[in-house]
């Protein structure tokens, strides 16, 4: 599992996907999220702007990451 470190209290889901290098742009992030391909803590999320906090686990395309401060 990959670890993504953030400085703020939260990061938006679309930004996580870009930061991890899983998508190339915000538009790509929007499309994979709206297609139901992204999970947060085991549940499909359809909101690109969903706030992701420390300890949350994001999954996409067989990969997973954990957000930490």
C-alpha positions in Angstrom: 0.0 0.0 0.0 1.3 3.4 -1.0 1.4 6.3 1.5 0.4 9.9 0.5 1.4 12.6 3.0 -0.6 15.8 3.3 0.0 19.0 5.2 -3.6 20.1 5.6 -6.5 18.6 7.5 -7.9 17.0 4.3 -7.3 16.7 0.6 -10.0 16.3 -2.1 -10.4 12.9 -3.8 -9.6 14.2 -7.3 -6.3 15.7 -6.0 -5.4 12.4 -4.3 -5.7 10.6 -7.6 -3.5 13.2 -9.4 -1.0 13.3 -6.6 -0.6 9.5 -6.7 -0.1 9.6 -10.4 -3.1 7.4 -11.0 -4.7 9.9 -13.4 -3.2 12.6 -15.6 -5.6 15.5 -15.0 -8.6 16.7 -13.1 -10.9 15.7 -16.0 -9.5 12.2 -15.9 -10.1 12.0 -12.1 -13.6 13.2 -12.6 -14.4 10.6 -15.2 -13.0 7.6 -13.2 -14.8 8.8 -10.1 -18.1 9.3 -11.9 -17.7 5.9 -13.5 -17.7 4.4 -10.0 -14.1 3.1 -10.2 -12.8 4.7 -7.0 -13.4 3.5 -3.5 -12.7 5.3 -0.2 -12.6 3.1 2.9 -14.1 0.3 0.9 -17.1 2.2 -0.5 -17.6 3.5 -4.0 -17.5 7.4 -4.0 -19.0 9.5 -6.8 -17.9 12.9 -5.6 -14.6 14.3 -7.0 -14.6 16.9 -4.2 -15.0 14.4 -1.3 -12.7 15.3 1.5 -10.1 12.7 2.3 -8.7 12.7 5.8 -5.7 11.2 7.5 -6.2 7.4 7.8 -8.5 7.1 4.8 -7.7 4.5 2.2 -8.3 5.2 -1.5 -8.5 2.3 -4.0 -8.4 2.5 -7.8 -7.5 0.1 -10.6 -6.2 -2.6 -8.2 -4.0 -0.1 -6.3 -4.5 1.4 -2.9 -3.1 4.2 -0.8 -3.4 5.6 2.7 -3.4 9.3 3.5 -1.2 10.5 6.4 -0.1 13.8 7.8 
